[in-house]
Amino acid sequence: MSLFNKITDYDTVKSVFFDGMTLLFGGFGGVGTPPGLIDCLIDSGVKNVNLIGNDAGFPWIGMGKFICMERAQTLLASHIGSNPVAGDLMNQGKLKVEFSPQGILVERIRAGGVGLDGFLTEIGKGTKLAYDKPLVKIGNKEFLYEAPITGDVSIVYAKKADTFGNLLFDKTARNTNPYVAMASKITVVEADEIVPMGSLDPEEIIVPGIYVKHIVQSKGYNWKWKWEMTDNA
């Protein structure tokens, strides 16, 4: 692998995952969450992972598959309602969950990706979502300080990537992926299509390849999990 050819395989990617890591993942209800990299994460055997993403997916889709295995220790998300297993684990004290308004969560990730030291907002002030965050007074108003979010590893799903890592996304599957791609030490991309460097129109590129460390060819979704979960219900 070189700077201009970051294509690798799932077995190689397993080595970037480790116990206790902070993992950022793209996706909204599973749409835009990289299915092959989720399976790779599961196969790697890592545990006590700190997850940051929009939601907990479904029990058989997205990050929900990993959460159901009780190998995550914390989750920072905007909601978990689509995954009842995550709710049960939270209530049992097996998964520590912090909730964040969706826009605030995305902006914290973006802030981490672009090197900002956080931002001030009134959203969540005076509610349980404040989580004892610092209050900053400016004039006659008080604002919550929201810290930037960064991670050890980010996993991202793209419609198309060139070998350098420049990325395009498919409609709403774009969601949080561009921000997640910027905010970790190592970003791994699963792409439906990989093309030679220089093949993409520069005006179409959404994430520049400078943020990307590894690229793998997507294997698509494995629906076997859905039927297994349904049969066991």
Backbone torsions as a table, in degrees:
resi	resn	phi	psi	omega
1	MET	NA	138.8	-179.8
2	SER	-128.2	177.4	179.3
3	LEU	-58.6	-33.1	-175.6
4	PHE	-100.3	-1.1	175.6
5	ASN	-141.3	96.7	-174.0
6	LYS	-101.3	13.9	-179.7
7	ILE	-71.1	132.8	177.5
8	THR	-143.7	-167.9	-178.6
9	ASP	-120.8	170.5	-175.8
10	TYR	-65.4	-36.3	179.6
11	ASP	-62.2	-39.2	178.4
12	THR	-68.0	-39.7	-178.2
13	VAL	-64.1	-30.3	-179.8
14	LYS	-52.9	-31.0	-175.3
15	SER	-69.1	-15.3	-179.9
16	VAL	-83.4	-15.5	179.2
17	PHE	-87.0	142.1	178.8
18	PHE	-150.6	157.0	-179.6
19	ASP	-59.1	136.2	175.9
20	GLY	80.3	3.7	-178.2
21	MET	-70.2	159.6	169.4
22	THR	-98.1	118.2	-173.9
23	LEU	-116.2	121.5	173.8
24	LEU	-96.6	139.9	180.0
25	PHE	-137.1	139.6	176.1
26	GLY	-81.2	166.3	175.6
27	GLY	126.9	157.9	177.8
28	PHE	-138.5	105.4	-176.4
29	GLY	63.3	24.8	-178.2
30	GLY	98.6	-27.9	178.0
31	VAL	-70.2	119.9	-177.6
32	GLY	93.1	-2.8	173.2
33	THR	-88.9	131.1	-172.7
34	PRO	-71.4	110.5	-173.7
35	PRO	-65.7	-41.4	180.0
36	GLY	-66.1	-37.5	179.4
37	LEU	-72.4	-29.6	173.2
38	ILE	-64.2	-46.1	177.4
39	ASP	-61.8	-38.6	178.1
40	CYS	-64.0	-41.7	177.2
41	LEU	-60.4	-44.1	179.0
42	ILE	-63.1	-45.9	-178.5
43	ASP	-65.4	-25.5	-178.3
44	SER	-67.9	-22.6	178.3
45	GLY	82.2	4.8	-177.4
46	VAL	-67.2	156.3	-178.6
47	LYS	-144.4	175.7	-179.9
48	ASN	54.6	40.3	-176.8
49	VAL	-85.5	140.7	174.8
50	ASN	-98.1	111.3	-174.0
51	LEU	-98.7	141.5	174.5
52	ILE	-135.7	119.2	179.6
53	GLY	-170.7	176.7	-174.6
54	ASN	-62.1	-38.4	-173.8
55	ASP	-159.3	-176.8	-178.1
56	ALA	-95.9	12.4	-179.9
57	GLY	62.2	-154.0	172.6
58	PHE	-114.3	163.1	-179.1
59	PRO	-56.4	-27.3	-177.1
60	TRP	-114.8	3.3	-176.9
61	ILE	-133.0	141.4	174.0
62	GLY	69.1	-151.7	-177.9
63	MET	-66.9	-13.5	178.3
64	GLY	-56.4	-33.8	-180.0
65	LYS	-61.2	-41.9	-180.0
66	PHE	-72.4	-41.9	-179.2
67	ILE	-60.7	-40.1	-179.2
68	CYS	-62.2	-20.3	179.4
69	MET	-84.7	0.1	178.1
70	GLU	60.5	37.1	178.6
71	ARG	-108.8	5.6	171.5
72	ALA	-103.4	139.4	178.4
73	GLN	-101.6	-27.2	176.2
74	THR	-139.6	155.9	176.3
75	LEU	-143.1	124.1	171.9
76	LEU	-107.8	116.8	-173.2
77	ALA	-153.5	169.6	177.7
78	SER	-87.2	-25.5	175.8
79	HIS	-166.1	161.0	177.9
80	ILE	-132.8	11.6	-171.5
81	GLY	-62.2	-23.6	-179.2
82	SER	-79.7	-7.3	-179.8
83	ASN	-126.1	92.6	-178.0
84	PRO	-61.5	-26.2	178.0
85	VAL	-64.3	-40.4	177.9
86	ALA	-61.0	-42.0	177.7
87	GLY	-62.0	-41.9	178.6
88	ASP	-63.8	-43.3	179.7
89	LEU	-63.8	-39.4	177.5
90	MET	-62.2	-46.9	-178.1
91	ASN	-66.8	-27.0	177.8
92	GLN	-85.3	-3.7	-178.6
93	GLY	77.7	13.9	-179.7
94	LYS	-90.7	-13.6	178.2
95	LEU	-138.7	117.9	177.5
96	LYS	-84.2	119.7	-176.1
97	VAL	-114.8	130.6	170.1
98	GLU	-113.6	128.2	179.5
99	PHE	-97.5	145.3	178.6
100	SER	-139.7	139.0	171.2
101	PRO	-53.5	140.0	-171.7
102	GLN	-55.6	-47.3	-179.2
103	GLY	-64.3	-37.6	177.8
104	ILE	-65.7	-42.6	179.2
105	LEU	-60.2	-47.5	-179.1
106	VAL	-64.5	-39.8	180.0
107	GLU	-67.7	-34.1	175.9
108	ARG	-64.6	-40.6	177.4
109	ILE	-66.1	-43.7	178.6
110	ARG	-61.2	-42.5	179.1
111	ALA	-59.5	-42.6	177.9
112	GLY	-63.7	-38.9	-177.7
113	GLY	-68.9	-32.1	-176.8
114	VAL	-101.9	3.9	173.2
115	GLY	84.7	20.2	175.9
116	LEU	-81.4	154.5	-178.8
117	ASP	-90.4	21.1	180.0
118	GLY	107.8	-170.6	-178.7
119	PHE	-156.3	169.9	-179.3
120	LEU	-110.6	143.3	179.2
121	THR	-153.2	156.2	172.5
122	GLU	-94.3	-9.7	-178.4
123	ILE	-67.0	125.6	179.9
124	GLY	91.2	-10.9	-178.7
125	LYS	-62.7	132.7	179.1
126	GLY	80.3	7.9	178.0
127	THR	-119.8	175.6	177.7
128	LYS	-65.3	-19.8	179.6
129	LEU	-72.7	-6.3	177.4
130	ALA	-70.2	-30.7	176.9
131	TYR	47.2	41.2	178.2
132	ASP	57.8	28.8	176.4
133	LYS	-71.0	152.0	-178.5
134	PRO	-61.3	144.0	173.5
135	LEU	-101.8	136.4	179.3
136	VAL	-121.4	126.3	-179.6
137	LYS	-96.6	127.2	175.2
138	ILE	-128.3	114.7	-174.4
139	GLY	63.7	-125.4	179.7
140	ASN	-98.7	8.6	-177.2
141	LYS	-116.1	150.0	173.5
142	GLU	-112.6	139.4	-177.8
143	PHE	-126.6	148.5	170.6
144	LEU	-78.5	138.0	172.2
145	TYR	-90.4	124.4	176.6
146	GLU	-107.5	120.1	-177.0
147	ALA	-78.8	151.2	175.9
148	PRO	-67.0	153.4	177.7
149	ILE	-111.6	130.5	171.9
150	THR	-135.0	162.7	-178.4
151	GLY	-137.5	175.0	174.0
152	ASP	-80.8	-43.2	-177.4
153	VAL	-137.8	140.0	171.2
154	SER	-118.4	139.3	173.3
155	ILE	-118.3	134.3	-168.0
156	VAL	-135.3	146.8	177.6
157	TYR	-116.1	124.7	-178.7
158	ALA	-123.6	151.1	174.3
159	LYS	-72.4	-41.2	-176.8
160	LYS	-146.9	140.1	174.8
161	ALA	-136.3	145.5	167.8
162	ASP	-93.4	174.4	-172.1
163	THR	-66.9	-18.0	176.2
164	PHE	-82.4	-21.8	179.6
165	GLY	109.6	6.8	172.2
166	ASN	-65.1	136.7	-168.1
167	LEU	-124.8	144.6	168.3
168	LEU	-122.2	152.0	-178.4
169	PHE	-124.3	161.3	-175.9
170	ASP	-100.0	98.7	173.3
171	LYS	49.7	-125.4	-174.9
172	THR	-71.7	-12.7	175.1
173	ALA	-67.7	-10.1	174.5
174	ARG	-64.4	-47.3	-178.5
175	ASN	18.1	-114.3	-174.5
176	THR	-86.9	-4.3	-172.9
177	ASN	-56.1	-43.0	-178.8
178	PRO	-61.8	-33.3	-179.1
179	TYR	-77.3	-43.0	177.5
180	VAL	-59.7	-37.4	-177.8
181	ALA	-61.3	-25.5	-174.5
182	MET	-92.1	-13.5	-159.6
183	ALA	-104.7	8.8	180.0
184	SER	-126.2	165.2	178.1
185	LYS	-65.5	-36.5	-179.8
186	ILE	-130.3	126.8	176.3
187	THR	-114.5	125.7	178.6
188	VAL	-112.4	128.9	-176.8
189	VAL	-112.6	132.1	168.4
190	GLU	-103.3	124.4	-174.6
191	ALA	-123.4	139.5	175.8
192	ASP	-68.0	-35.1	-178.5
193	GLU	-138.7	135.0	178.1
194	ILE	-119.6	128.0	-176.0
195	VAL	-124.2	162.6	179.0
196	PRO	-62.8	150.8	175.9
197	MET	-61.2	134.7	-177.2
198	GLY	98.5	-8.1	-178.9
199	SER	-79.9	-22.4	-176.0
200	LEU	-88.7	142.1	173.7
201	ASP	-68.2	121.1	-179.0
202	PRO	-53.7	-29.3	-179.4
203	GLU	-73.5	-15.2	-179.3
204	GLU	-94.4	-18.1	-174.2
205	ILE	-66.1	129.3	-178.1
206	ILE	-98.8	-41.7	176.0
207	VAL	-119.9	123.7	177.4
208	PRO	-73.9	147.1	-174.2
209	GLY	-64.9	-12.5	-179.7
210	ILE	-60.4	-24.0	-179.5
211	TYR	-82.9	-14.3	-168.1
212	VAL	-100.2	134.8	178.9
213	LYS	-102.5	-42.9	-176.6
214	HIS	-134.3	148.4	175.7
215	ILE	-131.4	133.0	174.9
216	VAL	-125.0	151.0	177.1
217	GLN	-77.7	128.1	-178.1
218	SER	-67.9	143.3	174.4
219	LYS	-99.4	-2.3	-177.5
220	GLY	84.2	-175.7	-176.7
221	TYR	-85.2	143.5	175.4
222	ASN	-105.7	101.9	-175.5
223	TRP	-81.0	-2.1	179.3
224	LYS	-55.3	-37.9	-178.8
225	TRP	-58.2	-39.3	-176.8
226	LYS	-61.1	-44.6	-177.0
227	TRP	-71.2	-35.2	177.2
228	GLU	-64.1	-43.3	179.3
229	MET	-65.8	-39.3	-180.0
230	THR	-65.9	-42.4	-178.9
231	ASP	-65.1	-31.2	-176.9
232	ASN	-88.3	-4.9	-177.8
233	ALA	-70.5	NA	NA
